[in-house]
Amino acid sequence: MTAVPSGEFIMGSDKVDTEDLSREFGMRRQLYQDEHPRHKDFLPLYYIDLYEVTNAQYKLFVDSTSSPSPRNWTNGMFPVQKANHPVTSINWFEASGYCAWKGKRLPAEPEWEKAARGNDGREYPWGNDYRKDFANMGDSGIGDTLPVGKYENGKSPFGAYDMTGNVWEWTSDWYLPYSGSDLKSNDFGQKNKVLRGGSYGGVGHYTLKQFYRIPYRFFSEPQGSFQDVGFRCAKSPGR
């Protein structure tokens, strides 16, 4: 794990879809609106995993607890060549269960954003310029997961890997508007959990760089499981 020190950081954004990409690509949600307003938040010291949880790590959990195997494994086993790839096709409850088994927890949405973004409000873990060679993203040409920690140049300011690309990551929080937002959405409420970070997947407009920005918010019902969704764990001091 890596320590994320106590202090303020910038969360969210005030961006506006001046290019009208939402309409051009027929998006169900207006780009950026659920990131408003850009604001300062404060978090005490916490720790977050350097890497996404891998298939090999998750197998230890399955074997120790008799939890169900991920739905993309065959006969309870992942492809041997993917031992160090992020585990996917597990729902929020299973991800949360793994973290608890390790004496940890899923990161809250602000914890995830600070660990990925640092204190300066940058757009991507490495800075403000989009670099498709710094992460496993939709237009990187990979089309599948990669071993965790592959992109040294893509590390966050606190040293965490793959916080953009490879797989979406579950957080502990419900999908809700930020304080000060006047946005109304039927998706808000205790029905969807927040996903962060983008993934290797995507065709068409889902390869746009906007989906790989750190402030970008996505969500799913907690019982959902997907080929490009995984997780990492966090922990508070002394727990």
C-alpha positions as CSV (number, residue, x, y, z in Angstrom):
1,M,0.0,0.0,0.0
2,T,1.0,3.6,-0.3
3,A,0.3,6.3,2.3
4,V,-1.9,9.3,1.2
5,P,-1.1,12.0,3.8
6,S,-3.6,14.1,5.6
7,G,-4.6,17.4,3.9
8,E,-6.7,19.2,1.4
9,F,-7.0,18.3,-2.3
10,I,-9.1,19.4,-5.3
11,M,-12.0,17.2,-6.2
12,G,-14.4,17.4,-9.1
13,S,-14.4,20.0,-12.0
14,D,-16.2,22.9,-13.4
15,K,-15.7,21.8,-17.0
16,V,-18.4,22.4,-19.6
17,D,-19.1,20.4,-22.7
18,T,-18.2,23.3,-25.1
19,E,-17.6,20.8,-27.9
20,D,-21.1,19.4,-27.6
21,L,-19.7,15.9,-27.5
22,S,-22.6,14.6,-25.4
23,R,-25.1,15.4,-28.2
24,E,-22.7,14.4,-31.0
25,F,-22.3,10.9,-29.6
26,G,-25.8,10.5,-28.2
27,M,-24.6,10.1,-24.6
28,R,-27.3,9.5,-22.0
29,R,-25.6,11.9,-19.6
30,Q,-24.2,15.3,-20.2
31,L,-20.4,15.2,-19.9
32,Y,-18.9,16.8,-16.8
33,Q,-22.2,17.8,-15.1
34,D,-21.9,15.3,-12.2
35,E,-18.4,16.5,-11.5
36,H,-19.6,20.0,-10.5
37,P,-18.7,21.9,-8.6
38,R,-14.9,21.8,-8.4
39,H,-14.2,22.0,-4.7
40,K,-11.7,21.4,-2.0
41,D,-12.0,18.5,0.3
42,F,-10.0,17.3,3.3
43,L,-9.0,13.8,4.2
44,P,-7.0,12.4,7.1
45,L,-4.1,10.0,6.5
46,Y,-5.1,6.7,4.8
47,Y,-3.5,4.0,2.8
48,I,-4.4,2.6,-0.6
49,D,-3.2,-0.4,-2.6
50,L,-0.5,0.3,-5.1
51,Y,-2.1,-2.1,-7.5
52,E,-5.4,-3.4,-8.5
53,V,-6.2,-6.8,-6.9
54,T,-5.1,-9.6,-9.1
55,N,-6.5,-12.9,-10.1
56,A,-3.9,-14.8,-8.1
57,Q,-4.7,-12.7,-5.0
58,Y,-8.4,-13.2,-5.4
59,K,-8.0,-17.0,-5.8
60,L,-6.5,-17.1,-2.2
61,F,-9.7,-15.4,-1.0
62,V,-11.9,-17.8,-2.9
63,D,-10.1,-20.8,-1.6
64,S,-10.1,-19.6,2.0
65,T,-13.7,-18.5,2.2
66,S,-15.6,-20.6,-0.3
67,S,-16.7,-17.5,-2.0
68,P,-17.9,-17.9,-5.6
69,S,-15.3,-17.6,-8.3
70,P,-15.4,-14.7,-10.7
71,R,-17.8,-15.4,-13.6
72,N,-15.1,-15.2,-16.2
73,W,-13.1,-18.0,-14.7
74,T,-13.4,-21.6,-15.9
75,N,-14.0,-24.4,-13.4
76,G,-12.9,-22.1,-10.6
77,M,-9.6,-21.1,-12.2
78,F,-8.3,-18.1,-14.1
79,P,-6.1,-18.5,-17.2
80,V,-2.6,-19.2,-15.9
81,Q,-1.1,-16.4,-18.0
82,K,-3.4,-13.9,-16.2
83,A,-2.3,-14.5,-12.7
84,N,-1.0,-11.0,-12.3
85,H,-3.8,-9.3,-14.3
86,P,-6.6,-7.5,-12.3
87,V,-9.5,-9.7,-11.2
88,T,-12.7,-8.8,-13.0
89,S,-16.3,-10.0,-13.2
90,I,-16.9,-9.6,-9.5
91,N,-19.6,-7.5,-8.1
92,W,-19.4,-4.8,-5.4
93,F,-20.3,-7.1,-2.6
94,E,-17.6,-9.6,-3.6
95,A,-15.0,-6.8,-3.9
96,S,-16.0,-5.5,-0.5
97,G,-15.8,-9.0,1.0
98,Y,-12.2,-9.4,-0.3
99,C,-11.1,-6.1,1.2
100,A,-12.7,-7.0,4.6
101,W,-10.9,-10.5,4.5
102,K,-7.6,-8.6,4.1
103,G,-8.5,-6.3,7.0
104,K,-9.1,-3.4,4.6
105,R,-12.1,-1.8,2.9
106,L,-13.0,-0.3,-0.5
107,P,-11.8,3.3,-0.9
108,A,-14.4,6.0,-0.6
109,E,-14.8,8.1,-3.8
110,P,-12.9,11.1,-2.4
111,E,-10.1,8.7,-1.3
112,W,-9.9,7.2,-4.7
113,E,-9.8,10.6,-6.4
114,K,-7.1,12.0,-4.1
115,A,-4.9,9.0,-4.5
116,A,-5.2,9.2,-8.3
117,R,-5.0,12.9,-8.7
118,G,-2.8,14.3,-5.9
119,N,-3.4,17.7,-4.5
120,D,-3.1,19.9,-7.6
121,G,-6.3,19.0,-9.4
122,R,-4.6,17.4,-12.4
123,E,-6.7,15.7,-15.1
124,Y,-4.7,12.4,-15.2
125,P,-2.5,10.6,-12.7
126,W,0.6,11.9,-14.6
127,G,-0.5,15.4,-15.3
128,N,-2.9,17.4,-17.5
129,D,-2.0,16.1,-21.0
130,Y,-3.7,12.9,-22.3
131,R,-1.1,10.2,-23.1
132,K,-2.5,7.0,-24.5
133,D,0.9,5.3,-24.0
134,F,0.8,6.0,-20.2
135,A,-2.1,3.6,-19.5
136,N,-4.1,0.7,-20.9
137,M,-7.0,2.7,-22.3
138,G,-9.6,2.3,-25.0
139,D,-7.5,3.8,-27.8
140,S,-4.2,2.2,-26.6
141,G,-4.9,-0.8,-29.0
142,I,-4.6,-3.5,-26.3
143,G,-8.2,-4.6,-26.0
144,D,-7.7,-6.7,-22.8
145,T,-6.3,-6.4,-19.3
146,L,-2.6,-6.2,-18.7
147,P,-0.5,-7.2,-15.7
148,V,-0.9,-4.6,-12.9
149,G,1.9,-2.0,-12.6
150,K,3.0,-2.2,-16.2
151,Y,2.9,1.6,-16.8
152,E,5.7,3.3,-14.8
153,N,5.0,6.6,-16.4
154,G,1.3,6.4,-15.5
155,K,1.8,6.3,-11.7
156,S,-0.2,8.8,-9.6
157,P,1.5,11.4,-7.4
158,F,1.4,9.0,-4.5
159,G,2.8,6.1,-6.5
160,A,-0.4,4.1,-7.2
161,Y,-0.5,2.3,-10.6
162,D,-3.3,1.9,-13.2
163,M,-5.6,4.4,-11.6
164,T,-6.5,5.3,-15.2
165,G,-7.2,2.4,-17.5
166,N,-6.8,-1.4,-17.2
167,V,-10.1,-1.8,-15.3
168,W,-12.8,0.3,-13.8
169,E,-12.6,0.2,-10.0
170,W,-15.4,-0.1,-7.4
171,T,-15.5,2.5,-4.6
172,S,-17.5,2.3,-1.4
173,D,-19.8,5.2,-2.2
174,W,-23.3,5.5,-3.6
175,Y,-23.6,7.6,-6.7
176,L,-24.8,11.0,-5.4
177,P,-24.4,14.6,-6.5
178,Y,-21.7,16.6,-4.9
179,S,-22.6,19.2,-2.3
180,G,-23.5,22.4,-4.0
181,S,-24.6,20.7,-7.2
182,D,-28.1,21.4,-8.6
183,L,-28.0,18.4,-10.9
184,K,-31.0,16.1,-10.8
185,S,-30.7,12.5,-12.0
186,N,-32.7,9.3,-11.6
187,D,-29.4,7.5,-11.2
188,F,-28.6,9.2,-7.9
189,G,-29.5,7.6,-4.6
190,Q,-28.8,4.4,-2.9
191,K,-29.1,2.3,-6.0
192,N,-25.7,2.6,-7.9
193,K,-22.1,2.4,-6.6
194,V,-19.5,4.7,-8.0
195,L,-16.9,3.3,-10.4
196,R,-13.7,5.2,-11.2
197,G,-10.7,5.1,-13.5
198,G,-11.8,3.8,-16.9
199,S,-10.7,0.5,-18.5
200,Y,-9.1,-1.1,-21.4
201,G,-12.5,-1.6,-23.0
202,G,-14.5,0.7,-25.2
203,V,-15.4,1.2,-28.8
204,G,-16.6,4.4,-30.5
205,H,-17.1,7.3,-28.2
206,Y,-16.1,5.2,-25.2
207,T,-12.5,5.6,-26.3
208,L,-12.6,9.4,-25.8
209,K,-10.0,10.8,-23.5
210,Q,-12.8,12.4,-21.5
211,F,-13.7,9.0,-20.0
212,Y,-10.1,8.6,-18.6
213,R,-9.9,11.8,-16.7
214,I,-9.6,11.3,-13.0
215,P,-12.7,13.4,-12.1
216,Y,-14.9,11.3,-14.5
217,R,-17.6,9.4,-12.6
218,F,-19.3,6.2,-13.7
219,F,-21.6,3.9,-11.8
220,S,-23.3,0.5,-11.6
221,E,-25.8,-1.3,-9.5
222,P,-23.7,-3.1,-6.8
223,Q,-24.9,-6.6,-7.9
224,G,-23.5,-6.0,-11.4
225,S,-20.3,-7.7,-12.6
226,F,-18.4,-6.9,-15.7
227,Q,-15.3,-8.0,-17.7
228,D,-13.6,-4.7,-17.3
229,V,-14.4,-3.8,-13.7
230,G,-12.1,-4.7,-10.7
231,F,-11.0,-2.9,-7.6
232,R,-8.3,-2.1,-5.1
233,C,-8.5,-1.7,-1.3
234,A,-7.9,1.1,1.2
235,K,-7.2,1.2,4.9
236,S,-7.3,3.7,7.7
237,P,-4.4,3.9,10.2
238,G,-4.6,1.6,13.2
239,R,-7.2,-0.7,11.6
